[in-house]
Amino acid sequence: MLEIAKLKIPPAYQVVSKELQRLIVDGRLKPGEQLPSETELATRFGVNRSTIREGIRQLESEGLLRREGRKRLVIAIPGQEDISPRMERALLMHDVKFKELWEVARVLEPLAASLAAARITDAQIDALEVNLDATAHLVAAGEPTDGVDTEFHTMLAEFSGNRALMLSREPIGQLLFRPYVELGKQVKQAPRRNLEAHRAIVAALKLRDADEASTWMARHIEDLRRGWLLSGRAIEDRIEER
């Protein structure tokens, strides 16, 4: 007897969400424009308003829509705050290892430093120096520096002027630099070495020296691997959820 697999028909709200997403990505619905009302969309799609509402909720969670006021919905461009957490969760669910993250970071982080050296503004250098001052204060006080460390690398990627680099490295950086708190406790010299590397990178950026900035960042990322191993971890250990 001929076996025929059952058709897998997606729920109507997913069809609505996918079609609206297509219109946004194709540019037919542009960022900043107001989304038609639920009633108008329900009429156009031939479904009830609850289906439209569920499809809209899915697009909101993906950062493609944002609310302005209680009822007004406008088209939005997803930012790091929308993309990064989703990618972080996916990487954790794939049981990603320190080695895998580090192998990517040793390419992307020096690249970010190199590009930033050619494009950075004086105001952006000032922002990095504020970060350095905050880091130095925390190191002197023996406080955790993971927050300012992550901020430093995020700003550097932003100052590279390359949006593809900025968006792709963010979830990797967020996961890879998590261990700094524990490394600082177990490898006492780690926070100060980290601060020294950041200062050297900023000094190279001030000179607009791409090679020096990239070289120091490569050393910095290699130092992270050394610290990981000195703390008793194995290179194949997974990065754990906070």
N, C-alpha and C positions, 0 to 999 in steps of 0.2 A: 504494500500500500504506500502511495506517495505521501511523504511527510512534508507538511508545509508549516514553516515557523510562523508563530503568531506575530502580527504586525505590532511594532512598538510605536505607538502614537503618543507624542509628547503632550503634556497638559496644555490647555489653551493659553494659560498665562505665560508659559514659556515661549509659545509661538508669538504672542504679542511682544514679549520682551525682546526676542531675537529680531523681530522685524523693526522695532523702534531702534534697537542697537544698530542695525544695518543702515537705517536712515541717518543716524547720527554720524557713524563712521564715514559714510559716503558724502557727508556734508550737506545733505538736504535739510537736516535739522542742525542749525549751527549753534556753537557755544554762545550763551547769553540770551538766546531766543526762548520765549515761553512755550512750554509744551501745551498742546491743545487740552481742553478740559476732559475730565473722565467721561462725561456724557458724550462729547463730540467723538472721542476715540472709540467709545463703545459702539456708537452708530457706524463709524467707519469700518471697524473690525467685525461687526455683527456679533458681538458678545455682550455679556452683562458687565456692569460697572465693577463688580467685585473681581472679575477676571482682570480687567484693566488695572485695578488697584494693586493686585498681586504682581502683575508684570512691572508696574512702576516701582514697587518696593524693591524688586530684584535689581533694577537699573540704579536705584539710589544706593544700594549696598555696593555696587561696582563703581560708584563715583561718577556715573554718567549723567545723573540728575542731582540737583540740589534745591532745597526749599528756600524760598524767600517769602517770609510771612507764613501764614497758616495754610494757605491754599495754592499760592503761586509756585510752580515748578519750572525751573529753567535748565537748559542743556548745559552741562559742565564738562570740563576736561579732567579726567582722573589725575590726581597728583600722587606724590610719594606716599602720603598718608593713606591713600586708597590701595595702591599697588603693593607696597612693601609688606604689610601684614599678611596679605594673601599668599605672597611668595614665600615668606618666612614659614608660614604654616605648612605649605606644600613641601618645602625643603626638610622640615622636621619630620613630616609624615613619611618622607622617602628615606628617613634614617640617615641623613647626610653626615658625613664624617668631617672631622677637622681638616684632614689632608685635602679633601675635595674643595672646601671653601678656601683654604690657604693657596692652593694651586691657581685658583681664579684670581684671588686678591693680589698675588705677586705679579700679575699682569696688569690688572685694572688700576690698582692704587698708584704705581709708578707712572702709568699713562695719564692718570688724572693730574698728578703733580707736574708732569711735563707740559701738558696742555695749559694748565693754570698759569705756569710761568710765562707763557707767551701772551696771555689774555687778561691777567689779573689787574684790577684797578687799585688805586691807592686806598679807596674806601674799603675794599675787600681785604686788603692787607691789614688795615686797622682792625677789622672784625676778627681776623685770625690772631692778632696780638692781644685783643681782649680775651680771647679763648686761652691763649698762653698764660696770661696773668691769672685767670681763674684756675687753670691746671696747676700752676706753681703754688698757689695758695692752698689748694687741696692736698698736694703732695707734702708741703711743709707741715700741714695739720694732720697728716696721716689718714686723710679721708679718701673714700673711693673716688676714682677719676673716670669711671666708665662712661658717665654721661657726657663730660666735656671731651673725652677722647672720641666718642662716636660723633659728636658735633663737629669736631675738627675735620674728620675725614669726609663727613657729609658736605660741609662747606667747601672743602677743596674740590670735590667732585662737581659741585654747583659752579664753582669759579672756573672750571675747565671750559665752560661754555658749550659742552657737548651733552645734549639732553639724553641721548641714547645711553651714554656712559653713566650719567647721573642716575637714571631710573634703573638700569640693570645692576649696578653695584650696590645699591642701597640695601636690599634684603640680605645680600651676602655680607656686607659690612656690619649690619645690625647683629647678625648671628656670630660672625667671626670675632668681633670685639667684645662679646659678652664675657668671655673668661677673664678679662682684665682685673675684675675685682678679686677673684680667687688667686690669680697669678700674683697680684700685688701682696697678698697675704703670705703666699708660700715662697715667692722669689722676691726678697726684700728690695733688690735693686731695680726691679721692673718699672715701678712708677717713675723713678728719676731718669732711667734710660729712655723711657717713653717720652718724657718731657724734653730731654736733650735732642732727641730725634725730631720732634715737632719744631723746636727752635731752629735747628739746622735747616729744615725744610722751608720755614718761613724766611730765613736769611737768604736762601737761594732764590725764593720767589721775589724778594725785594730787588735782587740783582737781575731778575728776569732770566735766570740761568736754568734752562730746561734740563740740561744734562745733570747738573748738580742736584736739582730738586728730585729728579727721577732716581738718581743714585742713592740719595739719602732715604727716599721712601722705600726703595728695594731693601736697604739695610734694616729699616724699621720693620718691614714685614717679615724678614728673615729672623729678626730678634723675637718676634711674636712666636715663631715656631720653636726657637730655642727655649723661650720661657715656658711654653707648653710642655716641652719634654723635661725641663728641669723641675717642673711642678709634679712630676711623676706620671703624667699622662702619656698615652701612646698616640702616635700620629694618626692611627686608624680609629681612635675613639670618636664617638659621635658627639655632636653638639646637643646639649640637653636643653629642654624648655626651662625658662626661668623658674 
